[in-house]
Amino acid sequence: MNEHTPIETNSPRPMRQEQEPASKEITEVAKGIYRFQLPISMPGLGHVNCYALEDSKGLSLVDPGLPGNESWNALESRLKDLGTNFNHVHTTIVTHSHVDHYGGVHRLRDEYDVEVLTHSSFSSVFGNDDIMEDPDAASLDLADDEDIEKLREMLSRPTPWGTKREPPSVEELRKWSGSDTGADSKSFQVPKPSLTVEDSEEITIGGRTWLALHLPGHTHDHLCLYDPVDGIFLSGDHVLPTITPHIGGMGNMEDPLAVFFNSLERTKEFSQVTLVLPAHGHPFTNLVERTDDIIQHHVDRLQLIRETGDSIGEASVNDYMKHLFKERSWGDMAASETYAHLEHLRILGEATPKEEKGLKTYKFA
């Protein structure tokens, strides 16, 4: 599952934009570009923005939401309110391989023969370690008690830092993949694209010429689109208005934080952007300023880890996590982000790792 990390302060937190429940409103954010929200319920998130890009052939949809009836019915309703329907959708663009962005692709492709466009590196964020890409897992019947326990056991595999992952509860798995949701375990597999683009390639979508930008970090395959004529930037989860995208250590990048820093620095080169269309939260205009804020957030996190190491000495990832995150956020996702930061400092030569009986610890000189 996918998580994003609020920039935490000591003051009471108002609801972040990205946490707001999905609105039924449809907004034409630029000529021929319509924004509507699809419902999701994930840590730190209440909706995903789906953008419909109109051209003479019909519509292209960017990030068509989760698998399942709730999202599908919302998408159908939004299209109806726009005066159209699924028959007019010819392409879907997926910014990256998280299920709240690609989940609706399977049904669009299977029932309406929609093309699927991604970056060429699009694939599971977990690589060969993704349980949902395992045919044995994908074929499990999650209405069956025995099969659901088999899946929970598969999901309990060790983390790279030596702890055991906490699998979703039976209730949560059934909520995601029950017969009443319209989603099965196959729906969570990463779809195979029919069209791919490379970094800096020009593509025509919705009557506009876009520059495809491969900006990894949140995932290895993250794709943004930039229209230099009107200054529109489809940012996916790469840059969000009020929270920072999760940078995890359980993916397929050796140093995802360094990769993310590089992508953010590149993003600052697009100073002519006048409108950012994110996958969560509201459109905004200050791309460079917001990018700087996210960079500074991670710089501060790294400094906090250094200071924590000085005070607690050699410690496990979970020990560092408890200093980095508030208790409400403790868990595998927070530990994964902590691990990514610790590994970044290890690669820089600042943190010294040690492993005993599979459990990794880190200390600072």
Number of C-alpha atoms within 10 A of each C-alpha: 10 16 17 22 19 18 15 13 8 6 6 7 10 7 10 15 18 24 21 17 16 21 14 15 10 15 13 13 14 12 11 14 17 18 22 22 27 26 23 19 14 14 14 19 23 21 27 30 28 25 27 26 24 20 15 7 11 17 25 25 25 24 27 29 30 27 28 21 14 17 24 21 12 19 23 14 15 21 19 12 13 14 8 15 16 16 13 15 22 18 26 27 26 27 27 29 26 25 22 26 25 26 26 25 28 22 16 21 17 9 10 15 14 22 17 24 20 25 24 15 16 23 21 24 21 18 13 12 14 15 18 22 18 13 12 11 21 18 13 18 17 24 15 11 10 11 15 19 16 15 23 17 13 15 18 14 16 14 17 16 19 17 18 13 17 15 17 14 12 15 10 11 17 19 14 19 22 18 14 12 15 15 22 21 21 19 22 23 23 22 21 13 18 12 14 13 19 16 15 13 12 16 16 11 17 21 14 17 15 22 20 21 23 22 23 22 25 26 29 24 21 24 29 28 24 23 19 16 11 14 15 20 25 24 24 25 27 26 25 26 24 20 22 23 20 21 27 28 27 22 21 16 19 14 21 25 25 19 18 22 19 15 19 22 14 13 21 16 11 15 12 15 21 15 20 22 26 24 29 27 23 16 19 15 16 14 24 18 12 19 23 14 15 21 18 12 15 18 13 12 17 18 11 15 21 19 13 19 20 13 10 12 14 20 17 21 23 21 16 23 23 16 14 21 20 13 11 6 17 14 15 19 23 26 27 23 24 27 25 24 25 27 23 20 21 17 14 10 10 16 21 16 16 14 12 8 6 13 15 19 22 22 20 21 10
